């Protein structure tokens, strides 16, 4: 093996090692989807007799899911407050494409750890019954105040806003998802729509 071939082999081995090391460093334990709604604080007694608790029903509109980001201090309680199907565009320029419709989903985000500073539009997806996912649209609707751009929510405070999705007219809505850290965190909250 000549010197240039040996250098290229060493460089390739070094590059592969760095990629593997980077992937390991970014992996915080694997991805998960949480469908369990946060339980309201109550004084109800625990089940007696060691009975197994009933399986939790999937979170639905109105439920809150506690989500975690990459850092331990990046946490938020996220609630899907309302879904407006066939939402009307905000103005004459806000129209869905041919064969499509707007769906507006209202989220409440409460910063439970450090301040929430992110763009909620990067964090949400809408899924249809076929499993196809749709990202947010740039348009706002008359459903209500939208989350525009980046938002900053102080610890303990909440933000409320709609995100708009453009979906095919015949799409049967099934679930909506929200993931902290602009959709990049390992944990995703998921709410059943029907």
C-alpha positions as CSV (number, residue, x, y, z in Angstrom):
1,X,0.0,0.0,0.0
2,X,1.5,3.4,-0.9
3,X,1.5,6.5,1.3
4,X,-1.5,8.3,-0.4
5,X,-3.7,5.1,-0.2
6,X,-2.8,4.7,3.4
7,X,-3.6,8.4,4.1
8,X,-7.0,8.1,2.3
9,X,-7.8,4.9,4.3
10,X,-6.9,6.6,7.6
11,X,-8.9,9.7,6.7
12,X,-11.9,7.5,5.8
13,X,-11.6,5.6,9.0
14,X,-11.4,8.8,11.0
15,X,-14.4,10.3,9.2
16,X,-16.5,7.1,9.9
17,X,-15.4,7.2,13.5
18,X,-16.5,10.9,13.9
19,X,-19.9,10.2,12.3
20,X,-20.5,7.2,14.6
21,X,-19.3,9.3,17.6
22,X,-21.6,12.2,16.6
23,X,-24.6,9.8,16.2
24,X,-23.9,8.3,19.6
25,X,-23.6,11.7,21.3
26,X,-26.9,12.9,19.8
27,X,-28.8,9.8,20.8
28,X,-30.5,10.6,24.1
29,X,-32.2,7.2,24.6
30,X,-34.3,6.7,21.5
31,X,-37.5,8.3,20.2
32,X,-40.8,7.8,21.8
33,X,-44.4,8.8,21.2
34,X,-46.5,9.7,24.2
35,X,-50.2,9.3,24.0
36,X,-50.9,9.5,27.7
37,X,-52.7,12.6,28.9
38,X,-51.4,14.3,32.0
39,X,-53.7,13.4,35.0
40,X,-55.3,16.3,36.8
41,X,-54.3,16.6,40.4
42,X,-57.0,15.2,42.6
43,X,-57.5,13.8,46.1
44,X,-58.9,10.5,44.7
45,X,-57.7,7.5,46.6
46,X,-55.4,5.0,44.8
47,X,-57.1,1.7,43.7
48,X,-57.4,-0.8,46.6
49,X,-56.5,-4.4,46.7
50,X,-53.5,-4.1,44.3
51,X,-55.8,-4.1,41.3
52,X,-54.1,-3.3,38.0
53,X,-54.9,0.2,36.8
54,X,-56.9,0.4,33.6
55,X,-54.9,1.1,30.4
56,X,-54.9,4.9,29.7
57,X,-57.0,6.0,26.8
58,X,-55.1,7.9,24.1
59,X,-55.0,11.6,24.6
60,X,-57.6,13.5,22.7
61,X,-58.6,17.1,22.0
62,X,-58.6,19.0,25.3
63,X,-56.0,16.8,26.9
64,X,-52.5,17.9,28.0
65,X,-49.3,15.9,27.5
66,X,-46.1,16.6,29.4
67,X,-43.3,16.7,26.9
68,X,-39.5,16.7,27.3
69,X,-36.9,18.2,25.0
70,X,-33.2,17.4,24.6
71,X,-32.2,19.0,27.8
72,X,-33.7,18.0,31.2
73,X,-34.8,21.6,31.8
74,X,-36.6,21.8,28.4
75,X,-40.1,20.7,29.4
76,X,-43.6,21.9,28.5
77,X,-47.2,20.9,29.0
78,X,-48.8,20.9,25.6
79,X,-52.6,20.9,25.1
80,X,-54.5,20.5,21.9
81,X,-57.3,22.9,22.7
82,X,-59.4,23.0,19.5
83,X,-59.5,21.7,15.9
84,X,-61.2,23.7,13.2
85,X,-61.7,21.7,10.0
86,X,-62.3,23.5,6.7
87,X,-61.0,26.7,8.3
88,X,-61.4,29.9,6.2
89,X,-58.3,31.7,5.2
90,X,-57.4,34.9,7.1
91,X,-57.8,37.1,4.0
92,X,-58.4,36.9,0.2
93,X,-54.8,35.9,-0.3
94,X,-54.9,33.0,2.1
95,X,-56.4,30.1,0.2
96,X,-55.6,26.4,0.1
97,X,-54.4,24.9,-3.1
98,X,-56.8,23.1,-5.6
99,X,-58.3,20.0,-4.0
100,X,-57.1,21.0,-0.5
101,X,-58.5,22.5,2.7
102,X,-57.2,24.3,5.7
103,X,-57.3,22.6,9.2
104,X,-56.4,24.9,12.1
105,X,-55.3,23.3,15.4
106,X,-55.1,25.4,18.5
107,X,-52.3,24.6,20.9
108,X,-51.6,25.8,24.5
109,X,-47.9,25.5,25.4
110,X,-47.0,26.0,29.1
111,X,-43.3,26.2,29.9
112,X,-42.8,23.9,32.9
113,X,-39.0,24.0,32.9
114,X,-36.9,26.8,31.5
115,X,-38.4,29.4,29.1
116,X,-39.9,27.9,25.9
117,X,-38.2,29.7,23.0
118,X,-39.0,28.0,19.7
119,X,-41.1,28.1,16.6
120,X,-44.2,26.0,17.2
121,X,-44.9,25.7,13.5
122,X,-41.7,23.5,13.2
123,X,-43.0,21.2,16.0
124,X,-46.4,20.1,14.8
125,X,-47.7,17.5,12.3
126,X,-51.1,16.4,11.3
127,X,-51.7,12.8,10.3
128,X,-54.6,11.3,8.3
129,X,-56.1,7.9,8.6
130,X,-53.7,6.5,6.0
131,X,-50.7,7.5,8.1
132,X,-49.7,10.4,5.8
133,X,-48.3,13.4,7.7
134,X,-48.7,17.0,6.9
135,X,-46.5,19.9,8.1
136,X,-47.8,23.4,8.9
137,X,-48.8,25.9,6.3
138,X,-47.5,29.5,6.1
139,X,-51.1,30.8,6.1
140,X,-53.3,31.8,9.0
141,X,-57.0,31.4,9.2
142,X,-60.0,33.1,10.7
143,X,-60.1,30.4,13.4
144,X,-58.2,32.6,15.7
145,X,-54.8,34.1,16.5
146,X,-52.0,32.1,15.0
147,X,-48.5,31.3,16.5
148,X,-46.4,33.4,14.2
149,X,-42.6,32.8,13.9
150,X,-40.7,32.2,17.1
151,X,-42.3,32.6,20.5
152,X,-40.8,33.1,23.9
153,X,-42.8,31.8,26.9
154,X,-41.5,32.5,30.4
155,X,-41.2,29.6,32.9
156,X,-44.7,28.8,34.4
157,X,-46.4,30.9,31.7
158,X,-48.5,29.8,28.7
159,X,-48.9,30.7,25.1
160,X,-52.0,30.0,23.0
161,X,-52.2,30.0,19.2
162,X,-53.4,28.2,16.1
163,X,-51.3,26.4,13.6
164,X,-52.6,25.8,10.1
165,X,-52.3,22.7,8.0
166,X,-53.1,22.3,4.3
167,X,-54.5,18.8,3.6
168,X,-56.3,17.1,0.7
169,X,-60.1,17.7,0.8
170,X,-60.8,14.0,1.2
171,X,-58.2,13.4,3.9
172,X,-59.7,11.8,7.0
173,X,-58.0,13.5,10.0
174,X,-56.7,11.0,12.6
175,X,-54.0,12.4,14.9
176,X,-52.0,15.5,15.6
177,X,-48.4,15.5,17.0
178,X,-46.2,18.0,18.7
179,X,-42.4,17.6,19.4
180,X,-40.3,20.1,21.3
181,X,-37.0,21.5,20.0
182,X,-38.5,22.4,16.6
183,X,-39.7,18.9,16.1
184,X,-36.2,17.3,16.8
185,X,-36.6,16.1,20.4
186,X,-36.9,12.3,21.1
187,X,-40.3,12.5,22.7
188,X,-43.4,13.3,20.6
189,X,-46.9,14.0,22.0
190,X,-49.8,12.5,20.0
191,X,-53.5,13.3,20.3
192,X,-56.3,11.2,18.6
193,X,-58.7,13.5,16.7
194,X,-61.6,11.1,16.1
